[in-house]
Amino acid sequence: MDRIFVKKLKIFPKIYLVFKYYDLYLQIFNKFNNMKQEEIEKIKCFLDLYNPQRTVEMALTSGIKAAAQHNSLYTPNIDNKSEILDYWKSQLQCIGVKYFESQQTEEQFKSDFLLLQSNMNTMFPKAFKSKQYVNNHGFRISHAQKSLSVYLKHMWCIKVEQYFDNKSKNIVPEYPICPMDRTILRLVNCPNPKWVHINTMDEYNEKLEFIKTAAKKENKSLAMWELMAF
């Protein structure tokens, strides 16, 4: 086979990838620039209320607080909570990096919060034995999903605001899944809106479908629907 032809064949996949990622970039760019003023204002209001200084630390703290404040987690009289919180924050940051670089899928998000759950339980096997959940010990899916999604929500809102305030030229992809809890599940008329006990993917996916249906009715992404509804 002609060597030049072979070289061309090898180049085609690279050209395809260039066009593929350029197309994805255009989709994100258009989504940004088609954002409604009310959506931009909602982002600012959210940050003013929950992260007025627009810091990464508050994004991390908010994610953890949202996940554990009303969702009993720790073993009584635990003495290494600060170590646990530091590790939890480091995991959120490590996992979150790719969400600011390229569009991630719903399936990737699920894999990521399951990874977070596994890492937390492996690192601190005796730390998550709440008396409230005797038969459902551990760092649950409800903790992992909520902490990661709230952290990503904060960071995305910060970066969107920076873009529209001309403080940054970086266009950041939208996070694929919104935070979930009893309040949101009630909004979408989920028959059983209980959230804190969730620890299987079947339960998680069943409740997620109610949110997807509500978002679809308003022709919004899950992230934007929850932001506007919250």
C-alpha positions in Angstrom: 0.0 0.0 0.0 1.2 3.5 -0.8 3.0 5.0 2.2 1.5 8.4 1.6 -2.0 6.9 1.6 -1.2 5.0 4.8 -0.1 8.3 6.5 -3.3 10.0 5.4 -5.3 7.1 6.9 -3.5 7.7 10.2 -4.3 11.4 10.1 -8.0 11.0 9.6 -8.8 9.9 13.1 -6.9 12.9 14.5 -8.8 15.3 12.2 -12.1 13.6 13.3 -11.2 14.3 17.0 -10.4 17.9 16.2 -13.7 18.5 14.6 -15.5 16.5 17.3 -14.1 18.6 20.1 -14.6 21.8 18.2 -18.2 20.9 17.7 -18.6 20.2 21.5 -16.9 23.5 22.2 -19.3 25.3 19.9 -22.3 23.7 21.6 -21.0 24.9 25.0 -20.2 28.3 23.6 -23.7 28.7 22.1 -25.3 27.5 25.3 -23.4 30.1 27.2 -24.3 32.9 24.9 -27.9 31.9 24.6 -28.3 32.0 28.4 -31.3 34.1 29.4 -30.8 37.2 31.6 -33.1 35.7 34.3 -30.8 32.6 34.4 -27.7 34.8 34.8 -29.4 36.8 37.6 -30.4 33.5 39.3 -26.8 32.5 39.3 -25.7 35.7 40.9 -28.5 35.4 43.5 -27.4 31.9 44.3 -23.8 33.0 44.9 -24.8 36.1 46.9 -26.7 33.9 49.2 -24.5 30.8 49.5 -21.0 31.9 48.4 -20.8 35.7 48.6 -17.0 35.7 48.4 -17.0 33.3 45.4 -14.4 31.0 46.9 -13.4 27.4 46.2 -13.3 26.7 50.0 -16.9 27.8 50.4 -17.9 25.6 47.4 -16.2 22.6 49.1 -17.6 23.4 52.6 -21.1 23.9 51.1 -21.0 20.6 49.3 -20.1 18.8 52.5 -22.5 20.7 54.7 -25.4 20.1 52.2 -24.6 16.3 52.2 -24.2 15.8 56.0 -26.1 18.5 57.8 -29.5 16.7 57.7 -28.1 13.3 56.7 -26.7 11.5 59.8 -23.3 10.1 59.0 -20.6 10.0 61.7 -19.8 7.5 64.3 -20.6 9.0 67.8 -17.6 10.7 69.6 -15.4 10.5 66.5 -12.1 12.1 67.1 -10.7 12.5 63.5 -13.4 14.5 61.9 -11.1 17.2 60.7 -9.0 14.6 58.9 -12.1 13.2 57.3 -13.3 16.6 56.1 -9.8 17.4 54.6 -9.9 14.2 52.7 -13.4 14.7 51.6 -12.5 18.1 50.2 -9.5 16.8 48.4 -11.6 14.1 46.8 -14.2 16.6 45.6 -11.4 18.8 44.0 -9.6 15.8 42.4 -12.8 14.4 40.9 -14.1 17.8 39.9 -11.2 18.9 37.8 -12.4 17.3 34.6 -15.8 18.9 34.8 -14.2 22.3 34.3 -12.2 21.1 31.3 -14.7 19.2 29.1 -18.4 18.2 29.1 -19.0 15.2 31.2 -21.9 12.7 30.9 -24.5 11.6 33.3 -22.9 8.2 33.4 -19.5 9.7 34.2 -21.0 11.6 37.1 -22.6 8.4 38.5 -19.2 6.7 38.2 -17.6 9.6 40.0 -19.9 9.7 43.0 -19.6 6.0 43.3 -15.8 6.4 43.3 -16.1 9.1 46.0 -18.3 6.8 48.1 -15.9 3.9 47.8 -12.9 6.0 48.6 -14.5 7.5 51.7 -15.6 4.2 53.0 -12.2 2.6 52.3 -10.2 5.4 53.8 -12.4 5.7 57.0 -14.1 2.2 57.5 -15.0 3.0 61.2 -16.0 6.6 60.8 -19.5 6.3 59.3 -21.6 4.4 61.8 -24.4 6.7 62.7 -26.8 5.5 65.4 -29.7 6.8 63.2 -28.8 4.3 60.4 -28.0 1.1 62.2 -28.9 -1.0 59.2 -27.5 1.3 56.6 -24.1 2.3 57.9 -21.4 4.0 55.8 -20.8 6.9 53.5 -24.0 6.5 51.4 -24.8 7.4 47.8 -26.9 10.3 49.1 -23.8 11.8 50.8 -21.6 11.3 47.7 -24.1 12.6 45.1 -25.1 15.6 47.1 -21.6 16.8 48.1 -20.2 16.4 44.5 -23.2 18.0 42.8 -23.3 21.0 45.1 -19.6 21.6 44.8 -19.8 21.5 41.0 -22.9 23.8 41.1 -21.0 26.4 43.1 -17.9 26.2 40.9 -19.9 26.4 37.7 -21.9 29.4 38.9 -18.7 31.2 39.9 -17.1 30.6 36.5 -20.3 31.6 34.6 -20.5 34.8 36.5 -16.8 35.5 35.8 -17.4 35.0 32.1 -20.4 37.4 31.9 -18.6 40.0 34.1 -15.7 39.9 31.7 -13.4 38.6 34.4 -12.6 35.4 32.5 -12.7 34.2 28.9 -13.0 30.6 29.9 -16.2 28.8 29.0 -17.0 26.0 31.4 -19.2 23.1 30.6 -22.4 22.7 32.6 -22.4 19.9 35.2 -24.5 17.0 34.0 -26.6 16.3 37.2 -28.2 18.6 39.7 -28.1 18.2 43.5 -30.9 15.9 44.8 -32.7 16.0 48.2 -36.2 15.8 49.7 -37.1 19.4 48.7 -36.3 18.9 45.0 -38.1 15.5 45.0 -41.2 17.1 46.5 -41.1 19.7 43.8 -41.3 17.0 41.1 -44.1 15.1 42.9 -42.0 12.1 43.7 -44.3 9.7 45.7 -41.6 8.9 48.1 -39.3 12.0 48.4 -37.1 10.6 51.1 -33.5 11.0 50.1 -31.0 10.6 53.0 -31.3 6.8 53.1 -30.5 6.3 49.4 -27.7 3.8 48.9 -28.4 1.8 45.8 -28.3 2.9 42.2 -31.8 1.5 41.5 -33.3 3.8 44.1 -31.2 6.7 42.8 -32.2 6.2 39.2 -35.8 5.8 40.1 -35.9 9.2 41.8 -33.8 10.9 39.1 -36.4 10.0 36.5 -38.9 12.3 38.2 -36.5 15.2 38.0 -35.7 14.4 34.3 -39.4 14.5 33.5 -39.8 17.9 35.2 -36.8 19.4 33.4 -37.8 18.0 30.0 -41.3 19.6 30.4 -39.6 23.0 30.7 -37.0 22.2 28.0 -34.1 22.8 30.5 -31.1 20.8 31.4 -31.1 19.2 34.9 -28.6 21.7 36.2 -30.5 24.8 35.0 -33.9 23.4 36.0 -32.8 22.8 39.6 -31.0 26.2 39.7 -34.2 28.0 38.6 -36.5 25.9 40.8 -34.3 26.0 44.0 
